[in-house]
Amino acid sequence: MNWLVSLSGNGQVLFGMANFMSSPHFSVYEDSDDHQAEAYFLNFPHIKGNKNLTEVVSAIKGLMQLLNGALAIDYGFNNFRRYGPISVDQIFSSDKDCPSWSDWSQEDFSSQVPASNPFIGNEERSKFDAPFNHKTTAYIQLCIEHEDIFNLLRQVSVGFDWRNLYCIWDTICHHCGGQKNAIYTLGLDEDKIKAFTGTANSFGVLGIEARHGVKGWEIPKETVDLNGAIDIVDGIVSKYLSKNYCLGCKKKEWEKIT
Protein backbone atom coordinates (compact mmCIF):
# COMPACT_ATOMS: atom_id res chain seq x y z
CA MET A 1 0.00 0.00 0.00
CA ASN A 2 1.29 3.44 -0.95
CA TRP A 3 0.25 6.69 0.71
CA LEU A 4 0.29 10.26 -0.55
CA VAL A 5 -0.09 13.13 1.92
CA SER A 6 -0.64 16.72 0.79
CA LEU A 7 0.41 19.48 3.17
CA SER A 8 -0.78 23.00 3.85
CA GLY A 9 0.90 25.83 5.66
CA ASN A 10 3.24 28.75 5.20
CA GLY A 11 4.84 28.59 1.75
CA GLN A 12 8.20 29.86 3.00
CA VAL A 13 8.38 27.13 5.65
CA LEU A 14 7.31 24.39 3.20
CA PHE A 15 9.82 25.62 0.62
CA GLY A 16 12.59 25.43 3.21
CA MET A 17 11.59 21.91 4.20
CA ALA A 18 11.51 20.77 0.57
CA ASN A 19 14.83 22.33 -0.44
CA PHE A 20 17.08 22.34 2.60
CA MET A 21 16.09 19.44 4.87
CA SER A 22 16.89 15.74 4.56
CA SER A 23 15.95 12.90 6.88
CA PRO A 24 15.59 9.12 6.69
CA HIS A 25 12.18 9.54 8.33
CA PHE A 26 10.45 12.04 6.07
CA SER A 27 10.88 14.40 3.17
CA VAL A 28 8.77 17.17 1.69
CA TYR A 29 8.62 17.79 -2.03
CA GLU A 30 6.85 20.24 -4.33
CA ASP A 31 4.81 18.91 -7.26
CA SER A 32 2.42 21.30 -9.00
CA ASP A 33 0.39 20.35 -12.06
CA ASP A 34 -0.07 23.80 -13.54
CA HIS A 35 3.05 25.45 -12.09
CA GLN A 36 0.84 28.34 -10.99
CA ALA A 37 0.16 27.28 -7.43
CA GLU A 38 2.60 25.47 -5.14
CA ALA A 39 1.59 22.00 -3.95
CA TYR A 40 3.65 20.25 -1.29
CA PHE A 41 3.57 16.57 -0.38
CA LEU A 42 4.99 14.45 2.43
CA ASN A 43 7.04 11.32 1.83
CA PHE A 44 6.78 9.25 5.03
CA PRO A 45 8.42 5.82 4.63
CA HIS A 46 7.30 4.57 8.05
CA ILE A 47 3.73 4.09 6.78
CA LYS A 48 4.61 2.46 3.46
CA GLY A 49 2.88 -0.91 3.13
CA ASN A 50 0.61 -0.33 6.13
CA LYS A 51 -3.02 -1.04 5.21
CA ASN A 52 -4.58 0.14 8.47
CA LEU A 53 -5.95 3.66 7.84
CA THR A 54 -6.32 4.48 11.53
CA GLU A 55 -2.71 3.54 12.28
CA VAL A 56 -1.51 5.52 9.26
CA VAL A 57 -3.49 8.64 10.20
CA SER A 58 -2.35 8.41 13.81
CA ALA A 59 1.30 8.11 12.77
CA ILE A 60 1.00 11.02 10.33
CA LYS A 61 -0.50 13.19 13.07
CA GLY A 62 2.33 12.14 15.37
CA LEU A 63 4.90 13.19 12.77
CA MET A 64 3.13 16.53 12.34
CA GLN A 65 3.44 17.13 16.07
CA LEU A 66 7.18 16.45 16.01
CA LEU A 67 7.66 18.53 12.87
CA ASN A 68 5.81 21.54 14.21
CA GLY A 69 7.58 21.30 17.56
CA ALA A 70 10.98 21.09 15.87
CA LEU A 71 10.16 23.91 13.45
CA ALA A 72 9.07 26.14 16.35
CA ILE A 73 12.37 25.53 18.13
CA ASP A 74 14.28 26.11 14.89
CA TYR A 75 12.52 29.34 13.87
CA GLY A 76 11.84 30.63 17.39
CA PHE A 77 8.47 30.39 19.12
CA ASN A 78 7.16 33.87 18.30
CA ASN A 79 8.32 33.66 14.67
CA PHE A 80 6.65 30.27 14.35
CA ARG A 81 3.41 31.72 15.73
CA ARG A 82 3.41 34.20 12.86
CA TYR A 83 4.11 31.51 10.26
CA GLY A 84 1.58 29.05 11.65
CA PRO A 85 1.84 25.25 11.81
CA ILE A 86 2.20 22.77 8.98
CA SER A 87 -0.88 20.58 8.68
CA VAL A 88 -2.25 17.68 6.64
CA ASP A 89 -4.54 18.75 3.81
CA GLN A 90 -5.53 15.41 2.26
CA ILE A 91 -4.48 11.76 2.38
CA PHE A 92 -4.57 9.46 -0.65
CA SER A 93 -3.88 5.73 -1.00
CA SER A 94 -3.12 3.31 -3.80
CA ASP A 95 -2.51 -0.43 -3.91
CA LYS A 96 -0.40 -0.05 -7.07
CA ASP A 97 3.37 -0.46 -6.77
CA CYS A 98 4.07 2.55 -8.99
CA PRO A 99 0.82 4.52 -8.99
CA SER A 100 0.02 7.18 -11.59
CA TRP A 101 -2.18 10.14 -10.66
CA SER A 102 -5.35 8.25 -11.68
CA ASP A 103 -4.50 5.39 -9.29
CA TRP A 104 -4.83 7.45 -6.09
CA SER A 105 -8.02 7.40 -4.00
CA GLN A 106 -8.74 10.07 -1.43
CA GLU A 107 -9.24 8.76 2.10
CA ASP A 108 -11.76 10.14 4.57
CA PHE A 109 -10.45 10.04 8.12
CA SER A 110 -11.81 11.06 11.48
CA SER A 111 -10.43 14.15 13.18
CA GLN A 112 -10.81 12.19 16.42
CA VAL A 113 -7.94 9.82 15.62
CA PRO A 114 -5.24 10.67 18.19
CA ALA A 115 -1.61 11.28 17.31
CA SER A 116 0.82 8.50 18.17
CA ASN A 117 4.51 7.71 17.92
CA PRO A 118 5.12 8.05 14.16
CA PHE A 119 8.04 5.62 13.92
CA ILE A 120 5.90 2.54 13.37
CA GLY A 121 7.64 1.19 10.29
CA ASN A 122 11.03 1.33 8.62
CA GLU A 123 13.03 4.43 7.85
CA GLU A 124 14.36 5.05 4.36
CA ARG A 125 18.05 5.84 4.70
CA SER A 126 20.29 6.88 1.81
CA LYS A 127 23.80 8.29 1.48
CA PHE A 128 22.26 11.70 0.79
CA ASP A 129 20.54 11.96 4.17
CA ALA A 130 22.04 14.58 6.44
CA PRO A 131 19.60 15.08 9.32
CA PHE A 132 22.12 16.91 11.48
CA ASN A 133 22.64 19.66 8.92
CA HIS A 134 19.40 21.28 10.09
CA LYS A 135 17.93 21.73 13.55
CA THR A 136 14.44 20.59 12.53
CA THR A 137 15.57 17.22 11.18
CA ALA A 138 18.25 16.86 13.86
CA TYR A 139 15.76 17.04 16.74
CA ILE A 140 13.40 14.61 15.02
CA GLN A 141 16.31 12.21 14.57
CA LEU A 142 17.33 12.54 18.22
CA CYS A 143 13.83 12.06 19.62
CA ILE A 144 13.91 8.41 18.55
CA GLU A 145 16.38 7.63 21.34
CA HIS A 146 15.75 10.55 23.70
CA GLU A 147 12.39 10.72 25.44
CA ASP A 148 12.97 14.26 26.70
CA ILE A 149 13.27 15.62 23.15
CA PHE A 150 10.31 13.52 21.97
CA ASN A 151 8.09 14.97 24.71
CA LEU A 152 9.36 18.52 24.31
CA LEU A 153 8.64 18.54 20.57
CA ARG A 154 5.12 17.26 21.19
CA GLN A 155 4.48 19.79 23.95
CA VAL A 156 5.82 22.72 21.93
CA SER A 157 3.57 21.75 19.01
CA VAL A 158 0.45 22.24 21.15
CA GLY A 159 0.90 26.00 21.21
CA PHE A 160 1.93 28.84 23.44
CA ASP A 161 -0.83 29.64 25.88
CA TRP A 162 0.10 30.16 29.53
CA ARG A 163 -0.71 26.65 30.66
CA ASN A 164 1.27 24.93 27.93
CA LEU A 165 4.24 27.24 28.42
CA TYR A 166 4.27 26.21 32.07
CA CYS A 167 4.00 22.54 31.09
CA ILE A 168 7.11 22.94 28.94
CA TRP A 169 8.87 24.57 31.92
CA ASP A 170 7.77 21.66 34.14
CA THR A 171 9.32 19.17 31.70
CA ILE A 172 12.60 21.10 31.59
CA CYS A 173 12.69 21.24 35.41
CA HIS A 174 12.04 17.50 35.66
CA HIS A 175 14.93 16.64 33.38
CA CYS A 176 17.21 19.10 35.18
CA GLY A 177 16.43 17.67 38.61
CA GLY A 178 14.12 20.42 39.82
CA GLN A 179 13.48 24.13 39.32
CA LYS A 180 16.51 25.36 41.26
CA ASN A 181 18.83 23.04 39.36
CA ALA A 182 17.29 24.12 36.06
CA ILE A 183 17.95 27.79 36.84
CA TYR A 184 21.51 27.04 37.96
CA THR A 185 22.62 24.52 35.32
CA LEU A 186 21.08 26.43 32.39
CA GLY A 187 22.26 29.81 33.63
CA LEU A 188 18.76 31.30 33.66
CA ASP A 189 17.77 34.73 34.96
CA GLU A 190 15.93 33.91 38.19
CA ASP A 191 14.01 37.21 38.19
CA LYS A 192 12.65 36.50 34.70
CA ILE A 193 11.66 32.98 35.73
CA LYS A 194 9.81 34.32 38.79
CA ALA A 195 8.03 36.90 36.63
CA PHE A 196 6.95 34.17 34.22
CA THR A 197 5.83 31.61 36.80
CA GLY A 198 4.20 34.26 38.99
CA THR A 199 2.19 35.63 36.06
CA ALA A 200 1.24 32.18 34.76
CA ASN A 201 -0.08 31.16 38.19
CA SER A 202 -1.94 34.39 38.96
CA PHE A 203 -5.69 34.47 38.51
CA GLY A 204 -5.50 38.13 39.46
CA VAL A 205 -3.37 38.87 36.40
CA LEU A 206 -4.62 36.39 33.80
CA GLY A 207 -8.11 35.45 34.96
CA ILE A 208 -9.29 32.16 33.48
CA GLU A 209 -6.10 31.84 31.40
CA ALA A 210 -4.07 31.30 34.57
CA ARG A 211 -2.84 27.87 35.68
CA HIS A 212 -4.78 28.25 38.95
CA GLY A 213 -8.22 29.42 39.92
CA VAL A 214 -9.00 31.96 42.64
CA LYS A 215 -6.64 31.38 45.58
CA GLY A 216 -6.59 34.79 47.15
CA TRP A 217 -2.97 35.31 46.18
CA GLU A 218 -1.60 38.80 45.77
CA ILE A 219 -0.69 39.95 42.30
CA PRO A 220 3.07 39.44 41.84
CA LYS A 221 5.22 42.56 41.78
CA GLU A 222 6.93 41.55 38.54
CA THR A 223 4.84 40.27 35.65
CA VAL A 224 5.38 39.56 31.96
CA ASP A 225 3.08 39.66 28.94
CA LEU A 226 2.43 36.61 26.76
CA ASN A 227 4.98 37.51 24.08
CA GLY A 228 7.60 37.98 26.76
CA ALA A 229 6.68 34.67 28.38
CA ILE A 230 6.95 32.90 25.03
CA ASP A 231 10.43 34.36 24.52
CA ILE A 232 11.47 33.28 28.02
CA VAL A 233 10.36 29.66 27.54
CA ASP A 234 11.81 29.62 24.01
CA GLY A 235 15.16 30.62 25.50
CA ILE A 236 14.90 27.98 28.22
CA VAL A 237 14.25 25.19 25.70
CA SER A 238 17.12 26.35 23.48
CA LYS A 239 19.54 26.45 26.42
CA TYR A 240 18.43 23.00 27.60
CA LEU A 241 18.91 21.45 24.18
CA SER A 242 22.24 23.20 23.55
CA LYS A 243 23.61 22.11 26.93
CA ASN A 244 22.55 18.48 26.60
CA TYR A 245 22.88 17.78 22.87
CA CYS A 246 25.79 18.83 20.66
CA LEU A 247 24.40 18.76 17.14
CA GLY A 248 27.86 19.21 15.67
CA CYS A 249 29.04 16.12 17.57
CA LYS A 250 25.99 14.15 16.43
CA LYS A 251 26.68 15.21 12.85
CA LYS A 252 30.21 13.77 13.04
CA GLU A 253 28.88 10.53 14.53
CA TRP A 254 26.31 10.25 11.76
CA GLU A 255 28.88 10.82 9.03
CA LYS A 256 31.08 8.04 10.45
CA ILE A 257 28.35 5.44 10.06
CA THR A 258 27.02 6.52 6.65
N, C-alpha and C positions, 0 to 999 in steps of 0.2 A: 504494500500500500504506500502510495506517495501522497504527500501533503504539500499544499501551497498556501502560504499565509501572507495576505496583503496587510500593510502597515499604514497607519496614519499618524500625523504629528508634524512638528516643525520641520520644514524642508531643509533648513540649515543643519539641524541635528542629524536628520536621516542621510543627507549628503555626506556628512562627516563619517557616519557609521559605514556607509557603502564604500567610501574611497580611502579611508585611512585606518580602519580597524580590521584585524584578522584574529580568528579564534577557531580552535577545533570544535567548539560547541555551537557556534552560530555564525552566520554572515548575513549581511543585508546587501541587496543588489537592486539597481534601478532598471526597470524594463517597461518602457512606455510604447504603446501601439502607434499613436499619432505624433509622438515627439513634441506635442504641445503642452501636455500636462505630465508632471513627474508621477511615476507609480513605483513604489518601493515594496519589495517582498523580502520575507524572512526565509533563509535556509536553516533548518533546525534538524540536524542529523539524528538527534536522540529519539525523534518520533518516527523515523523512517521504518516502514514495515509494520508499525503498530496499527491494528484494526479497531481498537477500542476508542471511539470518539470521545468519551468522557475522560479517559486517561490522557488522550492527546490534548484536549482543550485545557485540562488542569495543568499539564506540563508547560504548555505555551503560556498560560497565565503566570506560572511560576517564573518562567524565563523573563517575562515582561517586568515582573517585580524586580528581579535582580538587575536587569538592564536599566530601568529607571532609577533604581537606587545608585547604581554605579555611575550613571550619567550625571546625577545630581551632585555626587561627590566630585566628579571630574570637572564639571562646569562651575560648581559653586551653587549652594542651595538657592539663593535669591535669583541668580541668573537662570537656573533651571525652572524656577517658578514662572518666570517671564516666557520661557520657551514652551513650557507645558510638557506633559509626559508623552512617550510613544505608546501607541495602543494598537490593538488588533482591529482591523477593519472587517475582513472577511476570511473565511477558511474554506479551502477547496480540497477535494480528495480525488484520487484516481487509482484504479487497480492496474493500470498499464505500467509496464516497466519504463518506457520512455514516452510519457504522455505528450500529445500535442494540445493546443489550446482547446480544441473541441472535446477532449477526453476528460476535462475537469468538471466535477459537479460541486456546486456550492453546498456547504453543510450548515444546517441550522443547529445552534447550540444554546443551551440555557445560560443565562447570565449568573445563575445560582451555582454553577460549578466552581468549587473553590480552587485557588491556586495551590500547587504542590511543588515538591522538589522536582525541578525540570530534568535532572540528569537520570532519566529512566532507561535510556538505551545507550548505544555506543556513540562515542565522539567520532569525528571525521578529521583525523590529523593528516597534514601534509607538510612537506618541507618549507612551504611558503608561510605557514602559520607563525605569527610572532605576537602572541597575546601580551607579552610584557613590554611591547613598544608603546602601549597606550593604557592609561589608567583604567578606562572602562573595561576593556577586555582583561586586564591584569587582575582586577578585583574579582571578576567573575571566575577566572581561572583559580584564584586562591580560595574562593569560598567552597570549593569542592572538598578541601581538606581542613578548612578552618571555620568552625561553627560560628565564631564571633563575627567574621566578615559576612557569612551567609545571613545571619540574623540582622546585622546592621544594614545591609543592602535592602532587605525586605522591609525593615522598619522605616528607613529613609523614603522608600517608595510610597509609603502611605500618605505622606504629606507633611506640612509644617504648621499644624495648629499647636496650641500650647501643650496639650496633653501628649501628643506624639513627640514633640521636642523633648519633653521631660522623660518619656519612655526611652528615647535614644540616650539621654544622659544617664538614666538608670543602667542601661546595658554597658555603657563605657565604665561606669563606677564598678559594676560587678566584675568586669574583666581586669580592672586595675586593683581590685582588693578593697574597695570602699571609696567613698567620696573624698576623704582626706588624702588617700594615696593617689587618687586620680589627679587631684589638684597639684600635688607635689611632683609626681613622676612625669606628668605632661607639661609642667611649668605653666599652669593656668593662672589667670588673674583672679584671686579669690573674691575680690570686690565685685567683679563682673559676674562671677558664678552666683554670688549671693543675690545680686540684683535680678538675675534670671530666675533662680529658684523661688525667690520671694515673690516675684510678680506672678509666676506660673501658679503658685499655690494660693494666691490671694483672691478671694471672692470679692473683696472690697475694691480691687483694681479691675479685675476681669469679668466679674459677674459669673454667668453660667459657663463661660469659656475656661474658668479656672479648674485646676485639678481637684479642688476641694469645694464643698458647699460652705454654707455659713457656719463659721466656727467662732465668731467673735474676735478674731485676730485683728490687731491694728494693721493699718496699711504700712508696708515697709517704707523706710526712708528713701531707699534707692530703688528705682524701678527701671524697666526697659520696655520699649515698644516691640511689636512683633518682629519687624524687620531686624531690629538689633538682636533680639533673641535668636532669630534664625542664623544670623552671622556668628553669634557666640557658639551655638551648637555645631555649626559648620566647621568652625575653627577647632573645636574639641575633637570632632571625628577625624579631621585631617591630621591633627597632632598624634592622635592615638594610632592611626594607620601608619604614619611616617615612622613613629618610634618602634613599632612592632614588626613592620614588614618593609624590607628594603627591596623595592621593585628592581633596582639596578642589579642587586645580587641575584634575585629570582630570574632576571633576564639571562644572566651568565649561566645559571644552572640549566635553564631551558635550552640554551644554545649548545650546551655540552651533550645533551641527550638527543638532539635532533640532527 
